[in-house]
Amino acid sequence: MRETPMSKDDWPEWMTRRELAEYLKEAHGIRRSISTLASMAIKGTGPRFARDGRFTAYFRPEVDAWARQWRSPLVRSTRELRRIRAEAADLEAA
Protein backbone atom coordinates (compact mmCIF):
# COMPACT_ATOMS: atom_id res chain seq x y z
CA MET A 1 0.00 0.00 0.00
CA ARG A 2 1.26 3.48 -0.82
CA GLU A 3 1.95 5.97 1.97
CA THR A 4 0.59 9.04 0.15
CA PRO A 5 -2.16 9.07 -2.47
CA MET A 6 -1.02 9.48 -6.06
CA SER A 7 -2.78 11.67 -8.60
CA LYS A 8 -4.40 9.85 -11.51
CA ASP A 9 -1.60 10.95 -13.82
CA ASP A 10 1.08 9.42 -11.56
CA TRP A 11 -0.26 5.90 -12.11
CA PRO A 12 1.22 3.79 -14.92
CA GLU A 13 -0.67 3.63 -18.19
CA TRP A 14 -0.84 -0.19 -17.91
CA MET A 15 -1.52 -1.76 -14.50
CA THR A 16 -1.43 -5.19 -12.93
CA ARG A 17 -4.51 -6.45 -11.13
CA ARG A 18 -2.89 -5.55 -7.78
CA GLU A 19 -2.20 -2.01 -8.99
CA LEU A 20 -5.72 -1.82 -10.38
CA ALA A 21 -7.24 -2.61 -6.98
CA GLU A 22 -5.20 0.21 -5.40
CA TYR A 23 -5.94 2.61 -8.27
CA LEU A 24 -9.69 2.04 -8.14
CA LYS A 25 -9.69 2.75 -4.41
CA GLU A 26 -7.47 5.84 -4.52
CA ALA A 27 -8.65 7.42 -7.78
CA HIS A 28 -12.33 6.45 -7.84
CA GLY A 29 -13.25 5.35 -4.32
CA ILE A 30 -14.24 1.90 -5.62
CA ARG A 31 -13.10 -0.91 -3.34
CA ARG A 32 -12.54 -4.24 -5.11
CA SER A 33 -10.20 -6.99 -3.97
CA ILE A 34 -7.77 -8.65 -6.34
CA SER A 35 -9.83 -11.85 -6.24
CA THR A 36 -13.04 -9.93 -6.98
CA LEU A 37 -11.36 -8.28 -9.97
CA ALA A 38 -10.24 -11.72 -11.17
CA SER A 39 -13.80 -13.01 -10.84
CA MET A 40 -15.12 -9.96 -12.69
CA ALA A 41 -12.65 -10.68 -15.52
CA ILE A 42 -14.02 -14.21 -15.82
CA LYS A 43 -17.63 -12.99 -15.86
CA GLY A 44 -16.93 -10.02 -18.14
CA THR A 45 -18.26 -7.48 -15.64
CA GLY A 46 -15.00 -5.67 -14.89
CA PRO A 47 -12.92 -3.25 -16.91
CA ARG A 48 -11.55 -4.44 -20.23
CA PHE A 49 -8.02 -5.85 -20.12
CA ALA A 50 -5.26 -7.29 -22.26
CA ARG A 51 -3.03 -10.29 -21.73
CA ASP A 52 0.72 -9.87 -21.52
CA GLY A 53 1.79 -13.48 -21.68
CA ARG A 54 0.27 -15.02 -18.57
CA PHE A 55 -0.31 -11.63 -16.91
CA THR A 56 -3.38 -9.45 -17.06
CA ALA A 57 -2.84 -5.77 -17.90
CA TYR A 58 -5.40 -3.00 -17.47
CA PHE A 59 -5.21 0.20 -19.54
CA ARG A 60 -5.84 3.23 -17.33
CA PRO A 61 -8.18 5.11 -19.76
CA GLU A 62 -10.32 1.94 -20.06
CA VAL A 63 -10.40 1.60 -16.27
CA ASP A 64 -11.46 5.23 -15.87
CA ALA A 65 -14.29 4.78 -18.40
CA TRP A 66 -15.47 1.62 -16.62
CA ALA A 67 -15.35 3.35 -13.22
CA ARG A 68 -17.49 6.24 -14.49
CA GLN A 69 -20.14 3.77 -15.69
CA TRP A 70 -20.02 1.75 -12.47
CA ARG A 71 -21.17 4.58 -10.22
CA SER A 72 -24.73 5.78 -10.15
CA PRO A 73 -25.52 9.47 -10.66
CA LEU A 74 -25.69 11.62 -7.53
CA VAL A 75 -29.13 11.39 -5.99
CA ARG A 76 -30.86 12.58 -2.83
CA SER A 77 -32.70 9.34 -2.07
CA THR A 78 -33.02 5.70 -3.05
CA ARG A 79 -36.45 6.56 -4.44
CA GLU A 80 -34.86 9.01 -6.86
CA LEU A 81 -32.27 6.39 -7.88
CA ARG A 82 -35.01 3.79 -8.51
CA ARG A 83 -36.90 6.33 -10.66
CA ILE A 84 -33.79 7.13 -12.71
CA ARG A 85 -33.03 3.43 -13.24
CA ALA A 86 -36.63 2.70 -14.21
CA GLU A 87 -36.58 5.54 -16.76
CA ALA A 88 -33.31 4.24 -18.20
CA ALA A 89 -34.76 0.72 -18.47
CA ASP A 90 -37.84 2.12 -20.25
CA LEU A 91 -35.60 3.93 -22.75
CA GLU A 92 -33.63 0.73 -23.43
CA ALA A 93 -36.84 -1.25 -23.98
CA ALA A 94 -38.17 1.32 -26.46
C-alpha positions as CSV (number, residue, x, y, z in Angstrom):
1,M,0.0,0.0,0.0
2,R,1.3,3.5,-0.8
3,E,1.9,6.0,2.0
4,T,0.6,9.0,0.2
5,P,-2.2,9.1,-2.5
6,M,-1.0,9.5,-6.1
7,S,-2.8,11.7,-8.6
8,K,-4.4,9.9,-11.5
9,D,-1.6,11.0,-13.8
10,D,1.1,9.4,-11.6
11,W,-0.3,5.9,-12.1
12,P,1.2,3.8,-14.9
13,E,-0.7,3.6,-18.2
14,W,-0.8,-0.2,-17.9
15,M,-1.5,-1.8,-14.5
16,T,-1.4,-5.2,-12.9
17,R,-4.5,-6.4,-11.1
18,R,-2.9,-5.6,-7.8
19,E,-2.2,-2.0,-9.0
20,L,-5.7,-1.8,-10.4
21,A,-7.2,-2.6,-7.0
22,E,-5.2,0.2,-5.4
23,Y,-5.9,2.6,-8.3
24,L,-9.7,2.0,-8.1
25,K,-9.7,2.7,-4.4
26,E,-7.5,5.8,-4.5
27,A,-8.6,7.4,-7.8
28,H,-12.3,6.4,-7.8
29,G,-13.2,5.3,-4.3
30,I,-14.2,1.9,-5.6
31,R,-13.1,-0.9,-3.3
32,R,-12.5,-4.2,-5.1
33,S,-10.2,-7.0,-4.0
34,I,-7.8,-8.6,-6.3
35,S,-9.8,-11.8,-6.2
36,T,-13.0,-9.9,-7.0
37,L,-11.4,-8.3,-10.0
38,A,-10.2,-11.7,-11.2
39,S,-13.8,-13.0,-10.8
40,M,-15.1,-10.0,-12.7
41,A,-12.6,-10.7,-15.5
42,I,-14.0,-14.2,-15.8
43,K,-17.6,-13.0,-15.9
44,G,-16.9,-10.0,-18.1
45,T,-18.3,-7.5,-15.6
46,G,-15.0,-5.7,-14.9
47,P,-12.9,-3.2,-16.9
48,R,-11.5,-4.4,-20.2
49,F,-8.0,-5.8,-20.1
50,A,-5.3,-7.3,-22.3
51,R,-3.0,-10.3,-21.7
52,D,0.7,-9.9,-21.5
53,G,1.8,-13.5,-21.7
54,R,0.3,-15.0,-18.6
55,F,-0.3,-11.6,-16.9
56,T,-3.4,-9.5,-17.1
57,A,-2.8,-5.8,-17.9
58,Y,-5.4,-3.0,-17.5
59,F,-5.2,0.2,-19.5
60,R,-5.8,3.2,-17.3
61,P,-8.2,5.1,-19.8
62,E,-10.3,1.9,-20.1
63,V,-10.4,1.6,-16.3
64,D,-11.5,5.2,-15.9
65,A,-14.3,4.8,-18.4
66,W,-15.5,1.6,-16.6
67,A,-15.3,3.3,-13.2
68,R,-17.5,6.2,-14.5
69,Q,-20.1,3.8,-15.7
70,W,-20.0,1.8,-12.5
71,R,-21.2,4.6,-10.2
72,S,-24.7,5.8,-10.2
73,P,-25.5,9.5,-10.7
74,L,-25.7,11.6,-7.5
75,V,-29.1,11.4,-6.0
76,R,-30.9,12.6,-2.8
77,S,-32.7,9.3,-2.1
78,T,-33.0,5.7,-3.0
79,R,-36.4,6.6,-4.4
80,E,-34.9,9.0,-6.9
81,L,-32.3,6.4,-7.9
82,R,-35.0,3.8,-8.5
83,R,-36.9,6.3,-10.7
84,I,-33.8,7.1,-12.7
85,R,-33.0,3.4,-13.2
86,A,-36.6,2.7,-14.2
87,E,-36.6,5.5,-16.8
88,A,-33.3,4.2,-18.2
89,A,-34.8,0.7,-18.5
90,D,-37.8,2.1,-20.2
91,L,-35.6,3.9,-22.7
92,E,-33.6,0.7,-23.4
93,A,-36.8,-1.2,-24.0
94,A,-38.2,1.3,-26.5
